Amino acid sequence: RLVACEAAALLGIAISPSARPLRRERRGLTMQAKPPSDLTSAVRRAADVPEERRVTRLGDWVAPSQGRSPAARAGGAGDGGGDYNRMEDAPELSNFEKVASAASYVKHCAIARVPVLGWLPRYKWKEDFFYDFVGGATIALICLVQTLAHAAIATTDVIQGPYCAFVPPFVYAMLGTSPHASISSGAIAAILIADQLQYFHDLEERTQLASLLALISGIWLVVLGLCKAAYLVRFLSQSLISGFVTGGSVLILEGQLKNLLGLMKMEHGVGFIDTGRCLIQALPQTNFVGFALGIMMMGVLQLMMWLKKYTVARLKQKGPHPKWVKAAKIVSEMKELVLVALSTTFAYVTAQMYGGPILPVVGDITPGLPPFKPAYDLPASRNMLETHYRLQEFIFGGFLVALTSFLTTYATSKKQALHHGYQIDASQEMFALGMAGACGSFFGSFTPSGSLSRTSLASEVGVKTQMSGLMKIVVVGTSLSFFTPVLYYLPKAALAAIILRSTWTLVDFKMARELWRACKPYHVGGLTRDFVVWWIAFFLTIFLGVLYGIGSAVLFSVLMIVKDAASPRVVVLGQIESLGNIWRDADVWTEGRTFPGILVVEFRGPLSFACADYFMEELEKRRMNAASTVDIVVLAFGSVHDLDKSAIEMLRELLTEWRKRGVSCIVADAKSRVRLLLEQYFASAPGKGKAALLDQPAFMISLDDAVNLAKRNVARRTRNTGLAVPPEDAGESLIRNSTQGCGGWRQGGSAATGQLGEKPGEDFARATSAAV
């Protein structure tokens, strides 16, 4: 009786001394499944214990004679398996409760879509306002300088950069979920914008079209956010982003040589090669004063970066710290502002001495706040919409700009969210960034983006809530209204120095070197695919443009994903005794032990219509090429998380053909939906007088138990041939005798560990057989 109980437990059957019926409630119904198999009933009768229930994913089966009223037993289902009984209805809600529930739902939806309605009423003015105001003002001053540089990268009017720091941060503060995200312009987004505008030679035309591009990309993000399609950025892999950013950085470095060298009369080039030709032709026009100033400013920036690194390391040490350390850290954080002040002072003094600027300067900047002008109503935008010149490229380019700007913003915000322990909603972030860009386009802005440096600085200066974004518009608006004349003498070489030094940090040849070292076969841990993606994105970005670079790399990545879905790995497993008898790929672990007559195969991927034929071909290939004749195939389905109708029909066809050839099959480690489908389609016999296609008494079975069951079945088949074998060594001896023609056991294993009865799975098989 004890042995039978143990066997029943291994089969997954619940046996209890009591006979109280238990039911699972689901969706208002009491569900009773079909009775267990004959083998289950036989084990229970052998154990002489009352049967209580059988747990499945659909419900708990209760014996017809238990848990049912006499009337139910008298008028129940004809098959004796029970039926579905509707439960008592829940009490009706009052009208007041219905209205309150509806109001609560509307309030929740409103706060989820407009988060400011949630945090502003609970804002702690005395505790948080000071930190938000100081942090917002500090970041706004840095934004003013960085946005000037980003406008130069985007090849638009420099004033369009500060416009990105006016309306977009305000809109994001209303709709965004990250208190630390700093929304204005971004270097990566500026690269994409410049790529879209390179075919237009006039500065004013490029500036107006940049606003139209912001509107297009904003609409894309709003639609994707409402559709909760933030997952699309997952197609932009790390290798792809690194290759594209590195290629785009090379284009920026080449484009900013014009401002660094002071080549004001240089022709406008299109593409990497054409721009290089124009640079070489314009070299005699070099302004050596501006060039020298630019080199000196890059040196100042490098010193500031070293100072920041030193002060950060010093502050991490145990205190007390000198007061100058914190002051020096703040100054190093605002290095761009310091550089602008130094270079502008130099240009102003020399202009007063020589009666005019001696090096190229920014010149007149329109003072005041940005005017309200719909992006689609600007002259250049109307011309594009009427003539359709490059309109399709603009729409698709706007999609890439939208995805890339969101990826940059979300990645930086997510990093701070993990650091501070709060959650951000990816879809809402996409919606908020899209609304920020669309609204900003009506006020002369180009596509906004987040920034890793500014977002990290927001955390360091103590920003608490999105109120800091509202503080930015005060500082930026004041600066645009009163301080734009000061920027007249800002040297273009200084802007070029800021761009060149900051862009150099984006050049990521380090990843290319790492991928080159990892460029080896896939099955031994190689990253050849990532290496190819990196170089595709890099070269095509440089020579064909950012649009083709990203598009081609994404297409290649998607094709590789489709290839993986259509041809997952099919491996033969061997048992590694030195590691505790675990199962591993026999091609990699050559010492893995296999058993004569048994083929253990693992399929690593979903089994669907895309790979059903491939799976059958690979499985047959490995069965035919096995070292010995295969009697039983053990399929390890632990990595198979889904089946579809095509895969089920393929398995039915394959198992039917195997049965004709005397080959049986056992499935191990099947989980959840896969196990349910296997039970549904292969547990019962396909017809009268026929056995089930899968040769196993249960489907919740481990790989070790499946192999031991296969060994027992092989031994039983050999016993039927009439060979006399001692009972205590039946399994081992019969299998060895049946495979003498194949050379016995394969090398790499010990015969002692394969004897029947030494593992729990074999005890389970013997106990089950005895109980039945």
N, C-alpha and C positions, 0 to 999 in steps of 0.2 A: 504493500500500500504506500509506503514512504517513497519507494522508487518511482511509482506511478505519479505521485504528487510532484516529485521533482521534475519528471518528464513533462507533466502538464504545465508546470511553471515555466520551463524553458520554451514551451510552445506558445507562451503568452496567454494562457487560459487562467482566468480567475476562479479559484476553488476556495470555498469557505464552509465551515461547519454549519453556518446558518443558511437559511433559504429565503431571506427577506428580499423581495424584488426591489431593484433599484432602477430608476429611470432618469434619463437626461432630458432636460427641458431645453428646447431651442425654437425660437420664433413662435412661441405660443402653442407648440404642439408637443405631445408626448410621443416620441418616436421609438418604435420597436423594430429591430432589424431582423433579418432572416436567421433561422436557427443555425448552430454551428455544424461543422462537417461531421461525417461519420467517424473519422478518426478521433475528433474531440470527444464525441459521445462515448466512444469505446474506452478511451482513457478514463473518463469520469466513471463509467460503470465498473471498470477494473478497480478504481480507487474506492468505490462504494461510498461516494460523498454526493450530497445533493448539488445539482447545478444551479448557479445563481444568475450569472450574466456573462456575456461576451462583449468586451469593449471594442468598438470600431469608431472610425471618424464620423459615422453617420448617426450612431445611437447605440444604446445598450439593449441587447436582446434579452428578453425576459421569457422564461418558459411559459407556454400557454396555460398551464395549470396553476401558475403562480401570479399573484398580484392582480387578478381579474375577478370581477364579480361573477356570480353564477349566471346572471343575465348576459354578461359579456361573453362568458364561455359558451353559453347556449347559442348565441347569435353572432359569434365572432366570425373571423375570416375563415374561409374553407380550408386554407392550408395550415391552420393551426399556428401560424406565425404571428398573430396579433395584427392590429391595425393602428391608425393614427386617431387619437381621441382629442378633440378640441378642449383646451383648458378653459377655466372660468375667465370671463372677460374682466379686464382691468376696470377699476372704477372710473366713471366719466369725470373729466375736469370741469370745474365751474367756468362760467364766462369770464369772471375776473382772472382766474388762473390762466385761461387761454390768452387773454390780452396781455397779462404780465409776461408770459412765456414768449409771446411774439415780440413784445417790446424789448425784452432782454436779448433776443436773437438779433433784432435790428441794431441794437446798441453794440453788440459784439462785432457784427459785420462792419459797422461804421468805424469803430476803433481799429479794426484790423486793416481797413483800407486807408484811413486817415489817422495814423498813430498819434498825431499831436492832440487829438481829442482825449487820448488816454493819459499822456504824461503831463500835459500843461495844467490841468486842474489840480494835480497832485504835486506840482513843482514846489520845491523847497527854496524859497527866495532867499532867506537868510543864510542858508548853508551852501547853496550851489551857485547863486548868481555871480558872486565875485570870481569864482574859478572859471565859470563859463565866459564871463566878459573878458577877463585877462587872456584866457586861452584863445578865444575867438579873435581878439584884437591882434595877438601875436601871430597867429596863423594867417590872418588877413594881410598883414604887412609882408609876410613871406610870399603869399599868393600874388601880390602885386608885382613883385619882381619875377617870380617864376612864370607867371602868365605872359609877361612880356617876352620872355625867352621862348615859351611854347608857341606864341603867335609867330615868332620868327621861324620856328621849325615848320609850322603849318603853312608858311609862305603867305600869310595874310597881313593886314594892317596891324601894327603892334597894339593899338588900342583895343582890338577885338579880344586880346588876352584878358585884360582886366574886366571886360564885360562878362567873361565866364565866371568871375568871382563875385558877381552882383546878384542876379536873379536865380541862377541854378542852385547855389547853396541855400537860399531862402526856401525854394520849393522842396528841396530834399529834406530840410529840417521839418517841414510839415508832413511829409509822407514817408521818410526813411525810418528804419528801425535801428540804425547804428548811431550812437551818440558821438563816436570818435571819427567817423568817416569825414574826410575833408574833400568836398566836391568843388572843383573848378576846372582847370585845364590839366592835361596829362601828356607826358612825352610820347607814350605809345600811341595814344589817340591822335596826337599831332602828326605822327609819322603817317598814319593811314589817311588823314585829311590831306596832307601834302601830296600823297600819291594820287588821290582823286583830282587834285587841282593842278597837277603838273601840265595839263594840256591847255591851260588858259594863261596867257601871257600878262594880261593887265592886272595890276594889284587890286584895284577896286572891284573888278569882276570876280577875282578869287575870293575876296572878303565877303561879297554878297552870296556867292555860291556856297561858302562854308556855312553860312547861316541856314541855307536850304538843306545842306547835308545834315545839319544838326536836327532840323525838323524831321527829315526822313528817318534818321537813326532813332530819334525819340519816339516816333510812331511805331517803329519796329519793336522797341523795347516795351512800350505800353501794351501792345497786342500780345507779345510773348509773355509778359508778366500776368496779364489777365487770363491767359491760357495756361498759366503755371508751367511754362516751357523753359524754366531755368536749366533743365538738364542738358540743353543743347550745347552749353559751353563745355560739356565733358568731351565733345569731339575735338576740342583744342587741347591736345596733349602737351605735357611739359616740354617734350622734345620739339614739337612744332612751334610752341611759343618762343622757346629759346632760339631756334633757328631763324624765325621771322624777325624777332627783336634784334638779333645780331645783324642780320642783313639790313634791316631798317636803320640801325645805328650807323652802319657804314654809309648809307645814303645821306644821313644827317651830317656826318662828319665831312663828307664831300660837299654837301650843299652849304655848310657854314664856313667853308674856306673863303668864300666870296666876301663875307663880312669881316673875317679875320684879316684878310689881306687888303681890305679896302677897295675891292674891284667894283666900283659903282657903275661902270659902263659895260660890264660883262653881259654877253648875250644870255637869254634864257634857254637852258638846255632841257631836253626831255629824256629822262633815263640816265642810267649810270654812265654809259659810254659817251653820250652826247654832252652831258654836263662836264665830264672830264676834258673833252675836247675844248669846250668853251673856256674852262679854267686855264688851260695851257695857253690859249690864244691871248687871254687877258692878263697874263703874268706881268708884262711890262708896265701895267697901270698900278702896281702894288704901292700902297701907302705904308711906308716903313714906320712912321710914327704910330699909326693904328696897330700895325703888326706887333711892334715892340710892346705897346700897352697891353695887347691881348695876351702875349706870352707872360708878361708880368702878372696880369690878373689871374691867369691859370695857376701861376706859382702861389699867389695869395690864397686861392681856393684850396690848393693842396695843403698849405700850412694850416688853414682853418680845419680841414678834415683831420689832420694829425692832432691838432689841439683838441678837437672833440673826442677823438679816440682816447687821448691821454686823460682828459677830465672825467670821462665816463668810467675808465678803469680806476682812477683815483677815488671817485665817489663810491665805488663798490667796496672799497676797503673800509675797515673799521675807522670810525671818527675819533675825535672831532676833525673836521676839514677846514682849511683856511677859507675865508669868505671869497677870495679871488677865484677859487676853483669853480664855484657855482656861477659866478659872473662870467668867467671865461667860457663855461659850457653854453650859457645863453647866447653869448656873442658868436660862438662857433655854430650854433643852430641857425643863426640869422646871417650866415656868411654871405649870401647873395645880396642882402640889404647893405652890408658893409662894403661889398665890392662896388655896388652901384653908387654909393655915396663917394667912395674914393675916386672912381673913374669920372663921375660927373663933375666933381670938384676940379680935377685935372683939366678936363675939356673946357670948363668955364674959365679958369684962370688963363689958360693958353689962348683962348678966344679973345679975352680982354687985352692980352699982351700983343697979339698979332692982328687985331682988328677983325677976327672971324675964326671959326673953327678950323684947326689945322688937320683934322682927321674926320672921317664920316661920322655924323651923329644922327640920332633918331629924328630930330626936327620937330615941327609943329604937331601937336596932338590935340585933337578936338576936346575941349574941356566940357565938363558937365556930365550928367547922368545919361545913359544910353536912351535914345528915343524909341518909342513904340512903332515898329514897322513890321508887318507880317512878312516872314521870310519868302513866301510864295509871290509876294507883290513887288519885290525888288526888281529893278530892270534886268539884271543878269538872269535872275530866276525866271522871269516871264519869258525871256528869250529862249531859255532851255526848254521850258514847258511847251512853247509854241513850235519850236523847230525840232524838238526831241533829240537834239545833239547830245550824245553821251548820257541820255536820260536813263537808259537801262543800266549802264555801268554805274551811274550814280545811285540807283535804287539798290542794286546788289552790293555796291560798295558801302552804302549806308547800313546794310545788314551786317557786314563784317565789322564796320566801325562800332555798331551797337554791341555785338557780341564781345568784341575785344575790350571796349571800355567797361562793360559790365563785369567781365572776368577780372580786370585789374581792380576795379572798385570792390567787388565782392571778396576777392582773395585777401586784400588788405583789411577789410572790415571783419572778415571771419577770423583773422589772426588776432585782432584785438578782442573780439567776442570770446574767444577761447581763453585769452589771457585774463580777462576781467570776469568771466563766468556768467555771461548773459547770452541769450539766443537772438539770432536775426533770421528773418524770413527771406529766403532767396527770391521767391517770386515777387514779394512786396518790394524788395530792393531793386529788382528789375523794373517794376512799375514806377517806383519813385525816381530812379535815374532817368527813365524815359520821359517822365513828366518834366523833370528838371531841364532836360535837353530841349524838349518841344517848347516849353515856356520861354526858355532862354533864347531860342531862335527868333522870337518876336522882339527881342531887345538887343539884337546884333551879336549874339554869342555863337561860337562854334560848339561842337560836341563836347560836353563836360565829361570828366572822369575823376576817379579817385587817385590818390598818390600815397605810396608806401611811406615816404619820408614825412609828409605832412600828417598822415594818420598816426604814425608812431609819435610824432611831436605832440599831437593832441592828447595822447595818453600821458606823456611825460609832464606837460604843463598843467595837468589836473582837470581837464575838461570832464564834466559830469553828465551833461545831457545834450540834446539837440539844440538847446538854447544858444550854444556857441555859434551855430550856423546863422542864427538870427543876428548875432553880434557882428558877424562879418560884413553884412550889408551896411552897417553904420560906418565902419572904418573904410570900406572900399568906396562907398558913396561919398564920404567926406573927401577922400583922396582924389577921386575923379572930379569933384567939383572945385577943389581949391589948389591941388598940388600938381596937376598935369603940366603947367608951364615949366616946372623944375626939371622935368624929363626931357626938355628940348635939347640939352647938352649931353644926354646919355650917349656915350660912344657905342656904335654898332659892334666894334671890336670887343667891348666888354660883354655885350650880350652873347656874342659868339664864344667868348671864353667860358661863360656860364654854361652854355649849351654843350660845348665840346667836352668840358670836364665832367659834367653830369652824364652825358651820353656815353662816355668811355666806360662808366660803370655798368652800362647795359650790355656791352659787348661780352658775350659768354662763350668764348672759345674753350673755356675749361670743361664745359659739358661735352663739347665735341671731342676733346681728348679722352674724357672718361668713356664715352660711347665707343671710341676707337679701340680702347683697351678691352672693352666688353664685346667687341665684334667677333663672336664665335658661334658655333652651332646652337640652335634653339634648345635642343634637349639637354645641353650641358650648361644652361643658364646664360646663353648669349643674348645680347640686345642689338642684334643686327638691324632689326626693323626700326628701332628708334634712331639708330645711326643714319639709316637711309632717309627717314622723315626729316631729320635735322638738316641734312645737306640739300634735300629738295627745297625745303622752306628757305634756306639761306641763299642758294644760288638763284632760284627763280625770283625771289624778292629783289635781289640786286639787279638782275639783267632784264626781268620782265615786269617788275613792279610788285608792290605789296599784295595787290588783289590776286594776281596769278600765283604768287608765292604761297599765300595762305590757302587759296582754293585748291591748288594742286596737292599740297601736303595733306589737307583734310580729305580730299578724294582718295589719295593713296591710303590714308589711315582707315577710312571707311571700307575700302576694298579689302584691306587686311582683316577687318572685323568680319566681313562677309565670308572671307576665306576660312577664318577660324570657325564660323558657324556652320559652314558647309563641310568642313573636314577637321573635326576635333581629333585629338590624339587617341589612338587605340593601341594599348600596350599590353604585352604579356607579363604577368606578374610571377615573381618567384619569392619563396619564403627565405628570409634572412635569419638564420639561427643565431648569429652572433649579436643581433640586436633584439633578441626576445621574440623571434619567430614572426616578425612583422613582414608585410608584403610590400615589395617594391618592384620597379620596372626592371625586368630581367635583362634588358639591353644595357642598362647603366650599371646595375648590380649583377655582374656576371657570376658571382658566387651564389646567387639565389637558387634555392632548391625547387624543383618541379617534381610532379608525381606522374608515373606512367599511366596513360589512359585518361588523364585529367588535364584540361587546358583552362587556366585561370586568366581571364581577360578583363581589363578595366577600360571603360569608355569615359573619357573626360570631357563632358560637355552635354548640353541638352540634346535629346534624341528627337528630332523633328523631321518634317518633310525635306528640309534643306540638306540633311546629312543621312537620311535613312538608307539610301542606296550605297553611299560611301561606307557606312557602318557594316552593311551586309558584305560588301566586297572585301573590306579589310578583315572582318572576322573569318570569312571563308579562306582568305589567303593565309591567315595564321593557323587555322585548323589544318589546312592541307600541307603546310610547311612544318608542322610540329615534328619533334624528334621521334615520336612514337604514334601509333594509331590512337586517335582521340575517341574515347567512348562517352565522356561527359564533359560538357563545357560549362564552366562556372563563370557567370557574368557578374562582375563587381559593379553595381550601379550606385555606389555611394556618391559619385560625382554627377550623376544624371538627375537633374532637378525638374525635368519636364518631359512629357510624352504627348504626341498628337496622334490623330487618326492614321496618318500615313505611316508613322513609326509602328503603331500597333499592328496594322495590316502587314507591314514588312516582317515584324517578329512572328506573326502567325504563319506567314508563308515559309519563313526560314525554319521555324521549329517543326512545321509539318514535313518539310523536306528532310530535316535531320532524323525525324522519327522513322521515315522510310528507310534510312540508312543505318538505323540502330544507334543513333547518337541522341543522347538526352541532354537536358539543360537545367541548371539551377541558378536562380538569381539571388544575389546576396546584397545586403546593405541598402535595399530599396527603401526610400523614405517618402512619407506624406503622400502627395498626389500620385507619384510614380507607383508606389506600393498599392494604392487603391485601384489604379487602372490595371495593374498586373493581376490582382485578385479578381477583378471584375471580368477580364477577358481570358485569363489563362488558368484560373484555379479549377474550373469545372471542365468536364469532358466535353469535347465539341459535338459529340453525338452518342447514341446508344451503343454500348459495347466498346467504346473507345476510352482511353485514359487521357488524363489532363496533359496538356502540352508541356507544362513545367513539372519536373520530377522532384517535388518537394512538398512536405506536409504543412509548412508554414512559410510566410513571406517576411516576417520580422526575424530575420536570421542573419548572423554576422558572417563575414567571409571565412573565418576559421571553421565555424560550424558547417558552412556550406561545403567546404573542401572535405571535412571529415565525413559528411553525409555522402559526398561523391565517392570517397574511398570505400565506404561501406557498400554502396551500390555496385561499384566495380567488383568488390569481393563477392557480393551475392550473385552477380552475373557469372563470375568464374566458378562459384560453387555449383551453379546450375549445369555446368559442363560435365560434372561428375567427379571432380577432383576431391580427394579426401584430405581434409585439413584439420589439425587440432583446434578445438574451440577457442582456446585462449590466444591463439596466434592466427586466427582465421584471416582477418583483414590484410595483415602484412604479407603472410605467405601466399595467399591467393593472388594478390596483386603482383607479387614478384614472379610467381609461376606463370601468370598470364602474359608477362612481358619479357620472358627470357629471350625471345627472338629479337627484342629491341635493345638488349644490353642491360636490362635491369634498371636500377635507380640511376638517375643522372647524377654526375659528380657535383659536389658542393654541399651535400647534406648528409645527415646521419640517419641510418635506418632505424635507430632506436626511437627517435622522436616521432616516427610515423606509425608506430604500432597502434592498433585499434584499442581504445579504452583508456589511453593515457591522457586524453584531453576531455574537458567537459562536454564538448560537442559529440564525442564518440560515446560517452556515457549516456548522453541524451538519446542518441540513436538506438543504442542497445536497450535502454529502459523503455523507449517508445515501442520498439518491436516486441519486447516481452509483455508489455501491458496490453497491446492489441491482441 
